[in-house]
Structures are given as structure tokens and as C-alpha cells.
């Protein structure tokens, strides 16, 4: 570009950070605004499987692939499927040297990306109120403290409840009819050997009808569980979610008849239960081009949690940065980026919806077995949902 653009990224998640990294690699300055007070202000979520055709492409573009591999857990690619009687139906294990979908803790990936940026890139504790377009293709960022800043490009990488999205679209996330209740287990191999046997070295899922139980091994002997079921968003009506024993009793009632070893996921968790209703954006979610403003990741295409969201966010971030670097104007860069990202997001959102219907049908029956055709290795449901806020 003839002049160096002023670029703001809203949200310091994986997509926004990889975008910032690629821009800085090519000498383009960028500021990332993050409402969290610092890196450790909250838990960063569970484990991610980073796919070779999406997330790994982004990490290679950012020059971080080797560092990612050093932190990743290829052994975490193994996956087990049980029925509600704890009968093992399927067990997938990666071949020796298979790096198609190695796992990494979200927190470790985020730290890797943050450490790759120039000092001061991320402005912590900066909450954005909204963004408005300006003449001549610029955009104005309105901070919650009443101050404003003008940029040549504002990138909304701020997730499900994006403050940037309203500048482009009236779409709002809607409840997907699915809730995940998160639980935690520490030092599982010593303190929870039954849980350790179920999950193995990677991920397990037990399912029947509209309910499932998922366990994912993270680093350092930590396991996260997700009690997942179809039902109304207010499934906990009349229940104090901070009353752990009352929540436990309600959930155990929902899973009555499941094997005792599986019910230990509901009985033996450390700490309380974390309610995580799942939200999605409409399909398709499109918008008319607005100069100086765009979206990536969940801000652009929030979809069911079937293992593609974080990978698409990483790929979005890298491709957007490459478009900015490779085009003479911001407007041309956004045309190039959105012409690829939006159709790709639409295809993935349709697939995610179909997978969710297959994995969690609207029936309580133990549907006839679990044929392999429902569980192709390239689409197995082995990624935890991102935290949304």
C-alpha cells in the first residue's frame, strides 16, 4: 500500500492474534484491543485439534508451526465412542507420525501467539462499545470510556457477541437448542482412575438419543467434561446454578439408566457445574461490503461446536492479513478476503448443522447402532466449545 494503514483488531483470541502476527511479520503495525484485564484473567477453555488444512495453514503463514508442534499433543488425536452402557463402539488412534490434527490447550496456543507479537501490541482492559463507518473508507472505534479512535481498518475478532458485527449486520446469535454443562477433573490418573480409563489419551464421547457425555484430556493430567443435551435454554428453571448438589441431582435424573462408570462424570467432578448454552448465527450470514470494517471467526460465522470454529478463525485471520499485505488498498483487500471467507463459512456452517443433527438427534431413542458412516475421522466431534461471552 502507498501509505501504512492504521489497523485495529477487536479481540485477542486465536484468529485476531494470528492476524496481528502475520501483519507484523510484514511490517504492518496493528493494535489489538482486548476487554480482558490480562492473559490470566479467566480460564481459556479446553483443548483444540488443529487441522492440517486450516489451522495449521494459518500457523505456517505466521511462522509459528514448529513452535506449535513443540507444544502440541499428537497422542491426543485418539478418540473413543461408547454407548450409554459404557460399551466401546469405536476407538480411533492416529498412526505413528500422524500430525493431521494434533491437540493443544487453548491457553498454550494463545500464549504462543501473544509471545510472538511486538511488546505493547495488545491493549488489555479496553472494552469497545461499537464501531461506525466514516467517509473515505475509515472507521471510528468507540471505547466504553467515551474516547474514540479512527482507523483505516477495524477487524471484529470479538466472538459470538461481537460489538463490531452491528456495523455490518443485524444478525444476532440464537440458541441452538443444545446446552453443554462443563465439569473438571484434576490429576485424573491418580485421583480419578475411572475417568482416566474412559478418556484414554485423547477424547471420549458416550451418546444416546438427545444426550451425550464428552471427556477431553488436556495437559498436566487435567480432563474437562461436557454434559451435553438437547432441550430448552432454561432447563435449569427453578434451580440455583451455584448450588452444586442440586444441579448434580437434576443432571443425574436426566441421565438415569446410564452406566455407573459414565455417571461418575456427573458425580465426581471437582468444583461446580458451568452452564454453557450453545448459540449460532443464521445460515447464511452475509453482509454488504462496508469500507474499513470486517469480521473473522465466530464474529462472522458462529456455528455449532463440532470441531471447526477455532480452525476457521485461525485461517480467517491469516488470510485477512495476507489480503491486506497483498493488495494496494484496504477495500480491495476486503473484497478479496470476504469473497473467499463468506462462501467457505457458509459451506462449513451447513455441514456443522448437519453434523449436529446426526450427533444429537431430536429423539430419546438409542438410535440403531452407530455406523461408521456417521463418524468419519475427518469430522469426528472431538473439539471442545470455545468460551463465549
C-alpha positions in Angstrom: 0.0 0.0 0.0 1.2 3.5 -0.7 0.7 4.5 2.9 0.8 2.4 6.1 -2.8 1.8 7.2 -3.9 2.1 10.8 -5.4 -1.2 11.7 -7.3 -2.2 14.9 -8.3 -5.8 15.8 -11.0 -6.2 18.4 -10.5 -9.4 20.4 -7.3 -11.2 21.4 -8.5 -14.7 20.5 -6.6 -17.1 18.2 -8.0 -15.5 15.0 -7.3 -11.9 15.9 -3.8 -12.8 17.3 -2.7 -14.7 14.2 -3.9 -11.9 12.0 -1.8 -9.4 14.1 1.2 -11.7 13.9 1.1 -12.1 10.1 0.7 -8.3 9.7 3.6 -7.6 11.9 5.8 -10.1 10.1 5.3 -7.9 7.0 6.0 -4.6 8.7 2.3 -3.6 9.1 1.6 -2.1 12.5 -1.6 -3.2 14.3 -3.3 -2.6 17.7 -5.3 -5.4 19.4 -8.0 -4.3 21.8 -9.0 -6.8 24.4 -11.5 -6.3 27.1 -9.9 -8.9 29.5 -7.6 -7.3 32.0 -4.7 -9.6 31.3 -3.8 -13.0 29.9 -4.7 -14.8 33.1 -8.0 -13.0 33.9 -10.1 -16.1 33.1 -9.8 -19.7 32.0 -9.1 -20.0 28.3 -11.1 -23.2 27.7 -10.1 -26.7 26.9 -8.2 -28.4 24.1 -8.2 -27.8 20.3 -7.4 -30.2 17.5 -5.6 -28.0 14.9 -6.3 -29.3 11.4 -3.7 -29.5 8.7 -5.8 -27.9 6.0 -7.0 -24.9 8.1 -5.4 -24.1 11.5 -2.0 -25.5 10.6 -2.0 -23.5 7.3 -2.5 -20.3 9.4 0.2 -21.2 11.9 2.7 -21.9 9.0 1.8 -18.5 7.5 2.5 -16.9 10.9 5.9 -18.7 11.1 4.8 -20.5 14.3 4.2 -24.1 13.1 7.4 -25.6 14.6 6.7 -23.9 18.0 3.2 -25.1 17.8 4.3 -28.7 17.2 6.6 -28.5 20.3 3.7 -27.6 22.5 1.1 -29.9 20.8 0.0 -33.4 21.8 -0.3 -35.7 18.7 -1.2 -38.5 21.1 -4.4 -36.6 21.9 -5.8 -37.5 18.4 -7.1 -40.8 19.7 -10.9 -40.9 20.2 -13.3 -43.4 21.8 -17.1 -43.7 21.3 -19.3 -45.5 23.8 -23.0 -46.2 24.1 -24.8 -45.3 27.3 -24.0 -48.8 28.7 -20.3 -47.9 28.5 -19.8 -50.4 25.7 -16.9 -49.3 23.5 -18.2 -49.0 19.9 -15.3 -47.4 18.2 -11.7 -46.5 19.0 -9.7 -44.4 16.6 -5.9 -44.0 17.1 -3.6 -41.9 15.0 -0.8 -43.6 13.1 2.8 -43.1 14.2 3.9 -39.7 13.0 0.3 -38.5 12.1 0.2 -34.8 12.6 -3.1 -34.2 10.8 -5.0 -33.0 14.0 -2.6 -32.6 17.0 -4.2 -31.3 20.1 -3.1 -28.2 22.1 -4.6 -26.5 25.1 -6.3 -23.2 24.2 -4.3 -21.4 26.8 -1.0 -22.6 25.4 -2.0 -21.7 21.8 -3.0 -18.2 23.0 0.2 -17.7 24.9 2.3 -18.8 21.9 0.5 -16.2 19.7 0.8 -13.5 22.3 4.5 -14.1 22.8 5.1 -13.8 19.0 3.8 -10.2 18.9 5.7 -7.0 19.4 5.5 -5.7 23.0 2.5 -3.4 23.6 0.5 -4.8 20.6 -2.4 -5.8 22.9 -4.1 -3.1 24.9 -5.6 -5.1 27.7 -8.7 -3.9 29.6 -10.0 -1.9 26.6 -13.7 -2.6 26.0 -15.2 -1.4 22.7 -18.7 -0.1 22.7 -19.3 0.0 18.9 -17.8 0.9 15.6 -19.2 3.4 13.0 -18.1 3.8 9.4 -16.6 7.2 8.3 -16.3 8.9 5.0 -13.3 7.9 2.8 -13.4 4.3 3.9 -12.3 4.8 7.5 -14.0 3.5 10.7 -14.3 5.0 14.2 -13.9 2.9 17.3 -15.9 4.0 20.3 -14.5 2.9 23.6 -16.6 2.4 26.8 -14.7 5.2 28.5 -16.1 7.6 25.9 -13.0 8.1 23.9 -12.8 7.4 20.1 -10.1 6.5 17.7 -10.2 6.4 13.9 -8.7 3.6 11.8 -8.3 2.6 8.2 -9.5 -0.9 9.1 -11.3 -2.3 12.1 -11.4 -6.1 12.3 -14.1 -7.7 14.5 -12.5 -10.8 16.1 -14.5 -10.5 19.2 -16.5 -13.7 19.1 -20.2 -14.6 19.4 -21.4 -11.3 21.0 -19.3 -9.1 18.7 -19.5 -5.3 19.2 -18.2 -4.8 15.6 -20.8 -7.0 13.9 -23.7 -4.5 14.1 -21.8 -2.2 11.8 -22.2 -4.8 9.1 -25.2 -6.9 10.0 -28.4 -7.0 12.1 -27.9 -10.7 12.8 -27.8 -11.9 16.4 -26.8 -15.3 17.8 -29.8 -17.6 18.6 -29.9 -20.5 21.0 -29.1 -23.7 19.1 -31.3 -26.0 21.2 -28.2 -27.5 22.8 -26.6 -27.0 26.2 -23.2 -28.1 27.4 -22.6 -28.2 31.2 -18.8 -28.2 31.8 -17.1 -30.2 34.6 -13.4 -30.6 35.6 -11.1 -33.3 36.9 -7.5 -32.8 38.0 -4.7 -35.3 38.3 -7.1 -37.9 36.8 -4.6 -40.8 36.6 -4.2 -40.8 40.4 -7.4 -39.2 41.7 -10.0 -40.4 39.1 -8.7 -43.6 37.5 -12.2 -44.5 36.2 -12.3 -41.2 34.3 -8.8 -41.8 33.1 -9.7 -45.2 31.7 -12.8 -43.8 29.9 -11.0 -40.9 28.2 -7.6 -42.6 27.4 -5.1 -40.2 26.0 -7.5 -38.1 23.9 -11.3 -37.7 23.8 -14.2 -39.9 24.5 -17.9 -39.5 23.8 -20.8 -41.5 25.1 -24.2 -40.9 23.4 -27.8 -41.9 23.4 -30.6 -40.0 21.7 -30.6 -36.4 22.7 -27.9 -36.7 25.3 -24.2 -37.3 25.4 -21.2 -37.2 27.7 -17.8 -36.0 26.4 -14.4 -36.1 28.1 -11.2 -34.4 26.8 -7.8 -34.9 28.2 -5.8 -31.6 28.5 -2.2 -31.2 29.6 -0.9 -32.0 33.1 -3.4 -34.6 33.9 -6.4 -32.3 33.6 -9.7 -33.5 32.0 -12.7 -31.4 31.0 -16.1 -32.9 30.7 -19.2 -31.7 28.8 -22.6 -33.0 29.8 -24.4 -32.2 26.5 -28.2 -32.4 25.8 -30.9 -31.0 23.7 -33.6 -29.0 25.5 -34.8 -25.6 26.4 -32.3 -22.9 27.3 -34.0 -22.6 30.7 -33.5 -26.3 31.5 -32.4 -25.2 35.0 -35.6 -23.2 35.7 -36.1 -23.1 39.5 -32.6 -24.2 40.1 -29.7 -22.2 41.6 -26.8 -23.0 39.3 -24.4 -22.2 42.2 -26.0 -25.0 44.2 -23.7 -27.8 43.0 -25.6 -30.7 44.7 -29.0 -29.5 43.3 -27.6 -29.2 39.8 -26.0 -32.6 40.2 -29.3 -34.2 41.2 -31.1 -32.6 38.2 -28.5 -33.8 35.8 -28.4 -37.3 37.2 -32.1 -37.5 36.8 -31.7 -36.7 33.1 -29.1 -39.5 32.7 -31.0 -42.1 34.6 -30.2 -45.6 33.3 -26.7 -44.8 32.0 -23.8 -47.0 33.2 -22.4 -46.2 36.6 -18.9 -45.5 35.2 -20.4 -42.8 33.0 -22.4 -41.3 35.8 -19.2 -40.7 37.7 -18.7 -37.9 35.2 -21.7 -36.2 36.9 -20.9 -37.3 40.4 -17.1 -36.9 40.9 -16.3 -33.5 39.2 -14.1 -31.1 41.1 -15.8 -27.8 41.7 -19.2 -26.7 40.4 -21.0 -27.1 37.1 -20.6 -24.4 34.4 -23.7 -23.9 32.2 -22.8 -23.2 28.6 -25.8 -22.9 26.2 -24.7 -23.0 22.6 -25.6 -20.2 20.2 -25.3 -19.9 16.4 -25.6 -17.2 13.8 -28.2 -17.5 11.0 -27.2 -19.5 7.9 -26.3 -17.9 5.6 -24.8 -15.0 7.5 -23.8 -12.4 4.8 -23.4 -8.7 4.6 -22.9 -5.9 2.1 -19.4 -4.6 2.0 -18.7 -1.7 4.4 -15.4 0.1 3.7 -13.0 -0.2 6.6 -14.8 -2.9 8.6 -14.8 -6.7 8.5 -15.2 -9.8 10.7 -13.4 -13.0 11.3 -14.0 -16.2 13.3 -17.1 -16.5 15.5 -18.0 -12.9 14.9 -18.5 -13.7 11.3 -19.8 -17.3 11.4 -20.7 -18.6 14.8 -21.7 -22.3 14.3 -22.3 -25.5 16.3 -19.3 -26.7 18.2 -18.3 -29.7 16.0 -14.6 -29.0 15.8 -14.2 -26.4 13.0 -14.7 -23.0 14.7 -11.2 -22.3 16.0 -9.6 -23.7 12.9 -11.6 -21.4 10.6 -10.9 -18.4 12.9 -7.1 -19.0 12.5 -7.4 -19.4 8.8 -9.6 -16.3 8.5 -7.0 -14.3 10.5 -4.1 -15.4 8.4 -5.9 -14.9 5.1 -7.2 -11.5 6.0 -3.7 -10.3 6.9 -2.3 -11.7 3.7 -5.0 -9.9 1.7 -4.1 -6.6 3.4 -0.4 -7.2 2.6 -1.1 -8.2 -1.0 -3.5 -5.6 -2.2 -2.9 -1.9 -2.9 -6.0 -0.7 -1.0 -7.9 -1.8 2.1 -11.1 -2.0 0.0 -9.5 -4.4 -2.5 -8.1 -6.4 0.4 -11.5 -6.8 2.0 -13.2 -7.7 -1.3 -10.6 -10.5 -1.8 -10.9 -11.7 1.8 -14.7 -11.7 2.1 -15.1 -13.3 -1.4 -13.3 -16.4 -0.1 -14.2 -16.4 3.6 -18.0 -15.9 3.3 -18.7 -18.9 1.0 -16.3 -21.1 3.0 -18.1 -20.2 6.2 -21.5 -20.9 4.6 -20.3 -24.4 3.5 -18.9 -25.2 6.9 -22.0 -23.9 8.7 -24.3 -26.1 6.7 -22.0 -29.1 7.4 -21.9 -28.2 11.1 -25.7 -28.1 11.2 -26.0 -31.5 9.6 -23.4 -33.0 11.9 -25.2 -31.6 15.0 -28.5 -33.2 13.8 -26.7 -36.5 13.3 -24.8 -36.4 16.6 -27.7 -35.1 18.7 -31.0 -36.1 17.0 -34.4 -34.9 18.3 -35.2 -38.3 19.7 -34.7 -40.0 23.0 -34.3 -43.4 21.4 -30.9 -45.2 21.3 -30.9 -45.0 17.5 -29.9 -48.1 15.7 -26.2 -48.6 16.4 -23.5 -46.2 15.4 -22.5 -47.0 11.8 -19.0 -45.9 10.8 -20.5 -43.6 8.1 -21.8 -41.3 10.8 -18.3 -40.9 12.3 -15.7 -40.3 9.6 -12.3 -39.5 11.0 -12.2 -36.1 9.3 -15.4 -34.9 11.1 -15.4 -36.7 14.4 -16.8 -34.5 17.2 -13.7 -34.1 19.3 -13.2 -30.4 19.9 -14.5 -28.6 22.9 -16.5 -25.4 22.6 -14.9 -22.0 23.0 -16.0 -19.9 25.9 -18.4 -17.3 24.7 -19.1 -14.0 26.5 
